[in-house]
């Protein structure tokens, strides 16, 4: 394994359009030598690091938020592309046909997802707060040399929060969360791809509660 060296660049702009609405645009670029990555290899699926000779990660992020009175909302959207070329360490963990392809082509990194988005809204009334949010992903990479991608997914969540103040300067918060409201079944990994040895699924529908005490 080799130490990664990289040049990273970031340029962003935030603008407040009104007292209620603000937006941000941000772009980034990373140029790496000996791009470090990690995969699951072997029957025991042990994590092991390896290096690409070169790596390039670039993307654009857009976000906005709105707040007026008891209502608040936000939205984020990101486009990204992460690639590497020529594996230069840990080659014994790959097949020769895959090594030959990666040596001459820029391939997607296993965590590369072209589009990611989230949006949500909340409303306060008194000591109560309710919220809803949605996460969207266009799908991670799969297949020989990460040439394919998994289907998109978009789980939705709901929540309810109640705050109590039994004593001055003391606050008790009770929350209830419903995760993946529509019980969508989606794969994050399918066990194929560069360094991906096992399938992984997103969280199914679940109900969670929490209690916190703050001074």
N, C-alpha and C positions, 0 to 999 in steps of 0.2 A: 504494500500500500504506500502511496506517495502523498505528501502534503499538497493540498490544493492552493493555488495562487490565482487571484482574480482581481480584475478591475470592475468596480461597480459604479454606475451612474444613476442618478435619480433627479427628476425634474417635476415639480408639481405646482399647482395654483389653487388657492381657495378664495372664493368670492361670496360675500354676503349680499344676496339680491334684495332682501328686505329684512325687517325685524324677525320674520317668521321662517324664512327660507334661506339656506346656504348650500353651496355646492363645491365639490373638489374634483380636480382632475390630476392624475399623477401618472407619470411614465417612468419606466426603469429599464436598465440594461446591465447585464452581467456578462463579462467575457472571462472565461476561466481556462487555466492550463492545469492539467491533471484533475479535471472535474471529479469530485468525490461523490460516490453514490453508495447505496447499501441495498442488499438483496437477501432473500431467504433461499437457501440452497440445501440440497440433500434431503434424505428421508425425515430427518429430525427438524427440518426447517429452521436451521440456525442462521441468525443474521450475520452477514459478513460484508465488510466494505470492499469496494473496488474502485478503480479510476478509469475515466475516459481521458484520452489524450487532450482533447479540447471540449469545452462546453459553452453554450450560449443560452441565456435566459433573458427574454424580453417580454414586456407587457404594458398594458394600459389599464388604469382603474378609474372609474367614475363613481361618485357618491353624492348623495344629497340628503338633507334632513329638513323637516318641517315641524314647527311647534307653535301652537296657538292655544292659549288657555289650557284646558285639561287634555287636549289632544296632541299627540306627537306621532310622527311617521318618519321612516328612513328607507332608502333604497341604495344598493350597491351593485355595480356591474364591473366585471374584470375579464379581460382577454389576455391570454398568456401563451407563450411558446417556449418550451425548454428542450434543448437538444444536446446530444453529445456525439462524439465520433472517436472510434478506435479505442478499444479497451486495452489498457497497458498494465494492469495488475489484476491478479485473480483470474487469469484466463482459463485456468483448469476447471473452473466452475461452469463454463459455457461450452456448447457444441461448436464444432469447427465451422459449420455452415453459418451459424449466427455470428461468430467472430469475423468471418470473411465479409459478411454484409455490413457489420458495424464498422469495419476498417475502411470502407469506401463510401459510406453514406452517413449523413447526419440523421440520427434516429431520435425519436421522442424518448425522454426520460420517463421512468415508470410513474412518476407523480405528476406528469404533465396533463393538465385538463384545459382545453381550449377556452371554454366559457364558464364562469362561475357568477352567480348572482344571489342576492338576498334582499328581502324587503319585509317590512313589518310596521305595525302600528300599535299604539297603546292609548288608553283613556283612563284618566283619574276621576274619581268622584269621592270626595272626602278621604277616608283612609283606605279606600278600595282602589285597586288598579287591575285592569284586564289588558291582555295583549294577544296579538296573533302575529306569527311570522312564517316565512316561507324561504326555503333554501333550494337553489337550482344548481345542478352541475351537469355539464354536457357529457360526462363520462371519462374515466381514466383510460389509460392505454392497455392493450391486450395483444395477444398473438405473437407470431414470430417476429422478433426484433421490434416489438411494439408498433407494428404496422397497422393494427386495428384499434378500435376503441369500443368500450362498453356503452350500453344505452344510457340516455339521460335520465336523471331522477329529480324529483321535486317534492320532498316531504314537507308537510305543514304542521305547525305546532300552535297550541293555545295555552294560555295560563291565566291564573287569578292570584292576586296578592292582597293580603289584608295586614295592615299595620296597627299595632296597639301601643299605647304609651301608658303603662301602669304607674310609672313614676316620672317626675321631671327629669329630662336628659337621659331617659332610658327608653329603648324602643324594642318591641318584640314584633318580628315579622313572620307571618305564616304564608306559605305559598303552595300552590297546587299547579302542576304542569301536566298537560296531555301532549305527549310526543308522538309524531307521525300519526296525526288524527285519522287519516284514511287507510292506515295500515298498509301502505305501499311496500311491496317487496322489491328490493333492488340490490344489485351486486356492486360493490366498490371494486372488487378484484374477482377474477374468475379462475385464478391459478395459472394463467399463462402470461407471457410477457417477460421482459428482461428482469431477472432476479425476483420474480413473483412465483412462489411455490405453492400457494394455498389460496382458495377462494375466501372472500370476506364479504359479509352482507351489512347493509345499513340497519340501524335499530328499528325493530318492529314497534307497533303501537304499545305505548306504556304510560302508566300514570305514576307520577312521582310527587312527593310532598317534602317540604323542608321547613325547618324552624330555626330562626336565628335571633340572637339577642345582642344588641349593640349599646354601648355606653355613650 
